[in-house]
């Protein structure tokens, strides 16, 4: 992606894509909504600190596309008028069976392992973006949290619903498969259902609250027996 001379320095342009970079994380969802209201964009993709927009050059004039992108950049520094989705409550179990990396994560955070569940569920989380897998949610929080590295040897199998932690980023696995995030728990909710009108349970900008369950309550909720 190359920088276009006719655009502000933090808007980058390709043949049929624009990327607005270095955005405040809390503003990205609102700008995505503003882009949807503008119309003319084929795809609107929120990122952790960016917003990517695609258009059809045969339908939209380049000058108009640039003007729309520039107006979005201006809005990034104005008071937000975004419509916030309802807070999602996710039921999480921190039982050892679902938290294989709780000990190492607790050590990196400088706390006892028994304190990790209460600490994690007390944080205020927000969906920054979806990606990696359909419905995979990247959550962020404003708390100053030490960086936690990915696993040196990624797992070949991570259960669907697993909750990974990389410091201020929390990742929710919608499907079983390989993964390299340190896992500290598992949620009961289905994060992605292609048969639903809106397949992804979560959306960018949405606040998320974790509600702790013990193993028996978790197994009952997902239809298993303890």
Protein Blocks (a to p, Z undefined) as FASTA:
>chain_A
ZZdfkbcfkbccdfkbccdehiafklmmmmmmmmmmngoiabdcddfkbccddddfklpc
fklmmmmmmmmmmmmmgccfbdcdddddddddfbfklmmmlmmmmmmnopafklmmmmmm
mpccddfbgehiahiacdddfbdcddddddfbacfbdcehiacdehjaccddfbgcddfb
dcfbdcfbdfbdfkbmblblbdghiacddddddfklmmmmnopaZZ
